[in-house]
Amino acid sequence: MNFFENLFFNQPKPKKREISLALAGGGCKALFALGVGYMLRSWGIQIREISGVSAGSAAALMILSEKEEEGLEYFEELLKRNKRNFYVKRLFFGRRPFPHENMYRRTIRYSIDFEKIRKSGVKIFISAVKAFPKLDNFKTYWNKLSLIPTTMRAVILDEKDKERGIVPKRVKKIIDKWKLEEIIFTNEDIQTPEVAEQIILNSSSIPPVVSFQKTDGAYFLDGGLTNNLLLEYFSNQFKKIAVYYEENTLFGKTKEVLQNVFFIRPPDKLPIKTFDYTDYIGARKTYELGKETALRQKHEILEFLDSNS
């Protein structure tokens, strides 16, 4: 064997890095997770399992589609054309005053490659909250009217309790009262592009910004009501990387769930608000911050993935 043959055959094989990736929900904040996912892919890291909640589920499928950059550019163009987050005049014509849902759907349709996702074989977990079963029209309408403001108020007050280190109880009481149920959608449920889109909307339903989603007689609310970072459904086969935005996202999770996880969160306050669909500059900055944050932690991430623990 000559020198060149010896050099070729004795090259170390590239390390096989496989992960489970969890992306938290948070409206436009999920663009940070999209940037992180793009960087992880660019390093040759193989995603074998992925979970997403609310906008995190859209980011997850965009990453599997390998269309992060294209999807962001498309979303930016929509944001540039949108001048307001609420249009009063639309109310007089019976139209939705919030532009978010239509823009969200269009971005999902443009940014997701269903066939690529299907062929990837990656295990997918997306959560939503099943609001209540099919009821008679009057009762359904009354329940919807009562549930929306009650739930949204409970979410806001529970978040404040978490920030103060107090165990939140309001959302749990609502879940128990209305018998709300956490639903986990997986690959078996995602059979067509249309179904994939609807599952993302089910996970992202935050009335009135994104309307109540109805599928087969059942209504759905945002998956973040019960769990905004799905780590519990991963196997123990791969190292886990989790992307989230606020410390209270981890509140209440067990030590077992938090084991063997590398956590990534923004170093500072994100440059965009959760539901600001006018700020195309903030959207780009948030995405780029995700990339930059991952890059700054590249050594630690790869060291974590290569460790034997």
N, C-alpha and C positions, 0 to 999 in steps of 0.2 A: 504494500500500500504506500503510494507516494505521499508527499507532504500535503498536497491539495485534497486528496481523497481522505487522508487522516483528519484534516481540518473539517471537512464536510460531515463525515460520519460521526465525529466526536462532539459535534455541537450539542449543547444541552437543549433538551426539549422545552418549549415554552410551557410555563406552568398553567395548569387547567384551573381557572378560577370560575366557580359557579356559585350563584347567590339566589336567595329569596329577597325580593325587593318590596318594601311596603311604603306606600305613598299616602300621606294624610290628605284630608279634604281641607278646603279653605277658599273656595272661589278662585279669584285671580292669583292668590298666593301659591296655588299649585303650579304656576309657571316656574317657580323656584325648583320644585321637584322635577319638572320637565328638564330643566337645565342640568340638574344632577344626573338624571338618567342618561342624558345624552353623553355626558363625560364618561360615565361608567362603561357605556357601550364602546366608546372610542378607544378605551384601553383594552378591549378584547374580553371584558368580563361577560360571562354568559349568564343571562337571567333564566332561571329554571322554574321559578314560582314568582308570581307578582300579585299584589293586592292593592286595591284603591278604594277610597271612600269619596263620594261626591265628586268634586272636580279632580280629585286624585285618581279616580277611575278613568276619567278621560285622558289624563296625563299618562297613565299606565298603558292604555291601548295605543296611544300615539308613540310611546317609546317602543313597544313591540312592533309597531308598523314602520319604525325607523323613519318617521316623518316629523321629528321634533322641530327642525328648522323651517320646513315648509308650512307646518301647522301654525307656528308662531307668526310667520310672515303674513299668512292669510288672516289670522286673528287681528294682527296689527292694522291691516287694511280696513277691516270692519270697524275697529275702534276709531280710526281716523275719520270715518264717515258719520259716526254717531256723536251727536252734540250734547245729548242729555242722558241721564239715567232714569228719568221719569218724564213722560209726556202727558201733561194734563189734558190737552185737546183730544187725545185718543179716547178718553173716557166718554166723551160726548158722541162718539161714533161706535161705541160698543167694542172697542179694540183694547188690547192689553196695553196699559200705560208704561210697563217696564219692557225695554227692548232686549233684555238679557237672554230670555229663553230662545228666541229666534236666532240670535247671534251664536249662542252656544250650540244649538243643533247644527247650524251651517258649518261651524268649525269642526265639529265631530265628524260630519259627513265627509268633509274635505280631507281630514287628517288621519283617518283610520283605514288601513289596508286589511280588510277582513280576511282575505285569502292568506296573506303573509302571517297574520296572527294564528290562523287555524293550522297552518303548516309548521309553525314554530314548535308546537307541542308544549308550550309553556303553560303551566297550571295557573289559572286565573281565579281570583276571589274578589268579588265586589259586593259591598253590603248596602242594604236599604232597610227601612223600617216599614213593615206592613201595618197600615193604619187601622183598618177594620174590614171585616168581610162584607160581602154584598148585602145591603139592607134595602128596605122599601125607600122610595124616593124622598119622602118627607124626612124620615129619620136620618138618612144619609146626608141630606142637605143641612140639617140642624147640627149633626155631629161635626161636619166640616167647619161650619161657622164657629162652633165652640172650640174645636181642637186647635185651629191655626193660631189664634192670639194667645191662648193658654200655653201652648207648647213653646212658642217663640219667647214669651215672657220668662218661662221657666228656664230656657236655655241661657238667656242673658244673665239671670240672677244666679244660676248654677256656676257659670263661668266666673262671676265675681267671687263666689264662695271658694272656688278652686284657687284663685289668685291669693286669697287670704289663708289658704291651707285648711279650709273647712270642708268636711265631707259633703258633697252636694246631694240633695234628696228630691228636689222638685221634679226633675225629668223622670226619675224612677217612679215617683208617685203617679205621674201621668201614664207612664208605660203600664203600670199595674192596673190603674183604673180603666183604661181603654183596651187593656189586653193587647197592647202593641207588641209586635214580634219582629225580632231581627231576622232578616232573610239574607242568606249568602248565595249570590249567583256565581256559578262556576262554568267551566267550558261546556258542560252538558246543556246549560241554558242558552248559551250564546250560539245559536244555530244559523243566523242570517245577519247581514249588516243592519237590517231594520231592527231586529231584536237587540243587537248590541247597542244601538243608539238608544233604544227605549230603556234598557237596563241602566245605562249611564244616567239618563234623565230620572229614573226611579231613585237612584242613589243620590241625586242632586236636588231633589224636590224641596224647595224652601219657599213656600207661599209667603207673600204674593210675587216675589221676584221670579222664581221658577214655580209654575203652578203645580197643584196636586196632580200626580200622575196616576192614571187608572189603567190597570191591566187585568183582564179576565175578572172584572167585578170587584177587584181589590184596589185600595188606594195606598200610595206609598209616600213616605217622607224621607228626608235626608238621612243617610246611614250614620252620619256623625252624631245623631241624637243619642245613640247607644255606645258607639265606639268609632273614634275618628282615626284610628291607626290599627289596621288589621294585622296583628302579628300572631294571633292565636290559632290560625288555621294552617300555618306553614308546617311542613314536615321538619324533622330534625336532620335531614340529609345534607342541607347546605347552610353556609354562613348567612346571616341575615343583615341587611342594611335597611334602615328605616329613615325616612325623610319627613320631618314635621316642622312646625313653625312657632308653636308656643309650648312652654314647659308644662302647662297644665294638661296637655294632650296625654301625657304618661300617667296622669293621676289615676290611682286605683288599680293599675296593672300589677300583676303578681311578679315576684322575683323570678319565677320559672319562665314566664313569658319574656322578661327582659334579658334573660341570659343569652349569650352568644349573638348579640346584636350590636352593630356599629351604627350609632345615631348621628344624623346630619341635620343641622338646623341653621337658620340664618345667623350670622354673627351680629347683625344689627337689625333694627326695624326695617321691614321690607318697604321698598319704594312704591308700593301700590296698595290700595285698599281692597278689601275682599270683593265687593260688588261694584267697583268703578269700571264701567264699560265705556269710558271716554278717554282714559289715560293710556295711549299707545306708547308713550315714552316710558312710563312706569312699568308697563308690561314687558318691554324689551329689557329694561334694567333689572327687573326681577328674574327673568330667565337667565341673563348673563351673570347675575349674582350667584345663581345656582351652580353654574359652570365654574365660576371662580372659586366658590367655597369648596367644591369637590376637588378642584385642582390643588388648592392649598393643603388639602388633607390627603392627597394622593398617596404619599408615603405611608401614612398611618393606615389608610384603607387597605392597601396592598399587603402591608405587614399583618394586619388583622386577618385577611383572607388566607395568607400563607402560613399562619400559625397553626399548631397542632391542637390547640385548646378548643 
